[in-house]
C-alpha cells in the first residue's frame, strides 16, 4: 500500500514516522513509547467521515491508535531501513 501512495504523501509519512520513531527510541528518557505516541497523534491522523456516537468514535480511535503504533514500531521496515538518514 505504501508504494501506491503519491510520492509527496510517502515523503511526508516517512518524515512523520521517522520523527515519531526517533522519539520512541528515547522513551526511556521522555516516557513516550509507541503506544503513548499513538494515543496522542491518532485522533489527528484519521477519523470517521460522518458524526457518530461516542462509543463508535472510541472504537475507531482505538483502531487508529493501534495502526499508528504499528507504523511507529515498524517504520524502518515499512518506509525503508534508512529512515534515520532523513535527519
C-alpha positions in Angstrom: 0.0 0.0 0.0 2.8 2.4 0.8 4.2 2.1 -2.6 0.9 3.0 -4.1 0.8 6.4 -2.4 1.7 9.6 -4.3 5.4 10.5 -3.8 4.6 13.6 -1.8 2.4 11.7 0.6 5.1 9.0 1.0 7.8 11.5 1.8 5.6 13.2 4.3 4.8 9.9 6.0 8.4 8.8 6.0 9.4 12.1 7.8 6.5 12.0 10.2 7.1 8.4 11.3 10.8 8.9 11.3 10.3 11.7 13.9 7.9 9.5 15.9 10.3 6.5 15.7 13.2 8.7 16.9 11.0 10.0 19.9 10.1 6.4 20.7 13.7 5.3 20.7 14.3 7.7 23.5 11.2 6.6 25.5 13.5 5.7 28.5 14.0 9.4 29.0 10.8 11.0 27.6 8.3 8.3 28.6 6.8 8.4 25.1 6.8 4.8 23.8 5.0 3.9 20.6 1.7 3.3 22.4 1.7 6.7 24.1 2.7 8.5 20.9 -0.1 6.7 19.0 -2.7 7.7 21.5 -1.6 11.4 21.2 -1.4 11.5 17.4 -4.0 9.0 16.2 -7.0 11.3 16.6 -5.3 13.8 14.3 -4.5 11.4 11.6 -7.7 9.5 10.7 -11.3 10.0 11.7 -14.7 8.8 10.7 -16.2 10.7 7.8 -19.6 11.3 9.5 -20.5 12.2 13.0 -21.1 9.1 15.2 -21.8 8.4 18.8 -19.1 8.4 21.5 -18.9 4.6 21.6 -18.2 4.3 17.8 -15.8 7.2 18.0 -13.9 5.5 20.9 -13.7 2.2 19.0 -12.5 4.0 15.9 -9.8 5.9 17.8 -8.5 2.7 19.4 -8.2 1.1 15.9 -6.4 4.1 14.5 -4.1 4.2 17.6 -3.2 0.5 17.0 -2.4 1.2 13.4 -0.2 4.3 14.3 1.6 2.3 17.0 2.3 -0.5 14.4 3.6 2.1 11.9 5.9 3.7 14.6 7.3 0.4 15.7 7.9 -0.9 12.2 8.7 2.3 10.4 12.1 1.1 9.2 10.6 -1.9 7.5 7.6 0.0 6.1 9.3 3.2 5.0 12.8 1.9 4.3 15.6 1.0 6.7 17.4 4.2 6.1 14.7 6.3 7.8 17.2 7.7 10.3 19.2 9.2 7.4 16.3 11.7 6.8 17.7 13.7 9.7 
